[in-house]
Amino acid sequence: MTGLPSFVPFLLAVGAAAFVLGGSVDAAEPQGASGNRSLAGQMCPKGSYVIGFDSESNIVCSELCGNGVLDTGEACDDGNSAAGDGCSATCQTEGMSPAGQSAAVAPATAAGVAGGLSSIATLAISDIEPSSVMYGTRELAVTISGTGFDADSVIVFAGKTYQPSVNPAGTRLDVTLATRNLSMGTYAITVSSGSGLQQTRKKALTVF
């Protein structure tokens, strides 16, 4: 290094260290189940919430056709975006326009209530406690209050199905949810009754 300014060797040493550290950090970065980078940066669009994960560990958002949840404006949602299976890629019943579907659903609902099937309108979630959990918590005991619950009611949370206990009045469900592997965010909870009715609370549980 004879003849070089005294600061040159220092700069070369700093550059070499940065190269080595940079390579180490990149190699150690966590990978997702599908070989992609960590899922920590994934987010749902504004107004949409995490409801689970797909087979490649990518997050599934609410308010999207194909998420398996009947969102506003959807006539059906079979959990995929494929056409030709009775539910179109835009979550409308195939072979009938949205206007036609609305006209067909209203009389059917009214007839059901008149015939004594008032349970059509009774399944509802009024409260979920607790509504938040600290990131990394292994599991959480949750109480869901509402109406229209029965012995065959099931809960869907973050892509998993749970069989809760129900009180005799059908107004309370108790369940322990697995929360250890959840990323920070807001998750939906869906309750399905034995008659096939569903109710979803989209801002149900926040992982912070």
N, C-alpha and C positions, 0 to 999 in steps of 0.2 A: 504493500500500500504506500510505498515511498512516493512522495510528490503529490499525493491526493490530500485535499483538505481534511482536517481532523474529523469533520462531521459526516463524511461519506461512509466510513465503516459502520457508524451508528445507524444511518438510514438503511444500509443493506441488511443489518441485523434485524431491524424493526420490520422490514418488508418480508424477510424469511419467516419471522414469527407469525405475522399475519397470515401468510400463505398456509402454514401448518395448522394454525388454529381454525382458519376458515374451512379447510378440508375436514377437520375433525368434527366441527359442528354440523356440517352438511351430512356427514355420514351417520351421525348419531340422531338425526331428526326422526321422530317417530313416524311410522307408516300406518295407514289404515288397513282394514281387512282386505281390501282389493289391491293393495300395493301403492295406493295413493298417499300423499302426504297427510299429516295429522288433520283430523276433522275439526279441530278447535276453532278454525276460522270460518266454518260454514255458518251461514245465517239464512233465515227465511225472509222473504220480501216483507216490506212494511205492511202491517195489518194481518200478517200470517204468523202462525205459531208452530213449533215443533210438535209433531204427534207420534213420531217413531222413527225407525230406521229401515232402509231397504236391505236386500241380501248382500250388498257391497258396503254396508255400514255408512251409506250416505243418508243425511237427514231427510225425512219426509215432512212436508209442510201442510198445514191446513189451508183451506180456501183454494185448493188445487184439484182439478178433475183427475181422478185416478188414485186418490189417497185413501179410498175406502170409507170416507166420512161424507154424509149427505150435507153439503154446504149450501148456502143460500144461492138460489138460481139453478140448482141441479135437480133433475128429476130422478136420477139414479147415480150410483157410484159403486162400481163392482171391483174397485181396487186396481184397475188398469186403464190404459188409454187406447185399447184395441177396439176396433169396430167389428160388427158382425156377430156379437155375442149377446145382443139384446139391450146393451147400454153403449151408446156411441162414444167416440173420442172426445166429445164435448159434454159428456154426462147427461145426455138426453135419451129418453126411451126411443129406440130406433123404430122408424116407420110412423112417427107422430111428431108434429111440430110442438114447440114449447107451449104455444097458445092452446093447442088441442089437448095437451097433457093436463094443463090447469083446468080446462073445462071438464075433463074426465074425472080428475081427482076429487073436485069439490062435491059432486053428487054422491060419489062413493063414500066419502067421509061422512056426509050428512046422513046417508042411509044407515051407516054403521052405528052412529050415535042413536038414531031413532029406533034401531033394532036392539038397543040395550048394550052395545059395545062401547060404552062410554070410556073404557080404558084407553081408547085411541088418543084421547086428549089428556090423560092423567099422568103418563110417565114424564117426570120432570126432575131435574137436579136443582135444588134450591141453595145448597151450601156444601162446601168441601173444607174439612178441617183436619190437619193444618193445610194451608195453601202454599207453603214454601218449605224448602229443605236445603241444608248446607251441602255444597258440592263435596262429593266423596262419601256421604252418608250411605251406609250399606243398604238399609231398608227403612221404610217409614210406614207406621200404622196410620191409616187414613179412615175417617168417617165421612160418608156421603149422605146428606140429608135430602129428602125429596118426597115424591109420591109415585105410586104405580110400580114399585119394586115387588118382585116375587121370588120364590124359591129357586127359579131357574135363571135369575138375573146374572149376567156376567159383566165384567169390567174390562175394557181394553185400554191399556196405558203403555205408551212408548213401544208399541208393536207387540206387546205381550198380553195374553188373556188371563184374567184372574176370576176365580169363583169366590165371591164374598159371602159372608154370613148376613142374613136379613132378619129384621125384627118382625114379629107377627103382624104388625100394622102395615108393613110394606113401606115404611117411611125412613128407614135407615139401613145403610149397608156399611159393613166393617170389613176392611181388607188391609193386608200388608203388601206394599209395593216395593219392588226391587229398584233402588235408585243409585246404587254405587257407581255404575258405569255411564251415567248420564252426563252430558255436557251441560254447561250453564245455559239457561234459557227457560222459556215458558212452554209447558207441555199440556196437551188436552187430555181429558178423561171422557170416555164414552161408556154409557151404561146401556145394555141391551136387555130387554125383558124376554120372558119365555115366549111371548106372542110375536116376537120379532121386531117390536118397536125399539127405537133408539133415541137417546138424548145425549148430546155432546156439550160439555163445558170446555170451551176453547182456551180460556185463561184459567186452567184448573190448578196447576202446580208449578211453582217457579223454583228452579235450582239456582242458587246464588253462591 
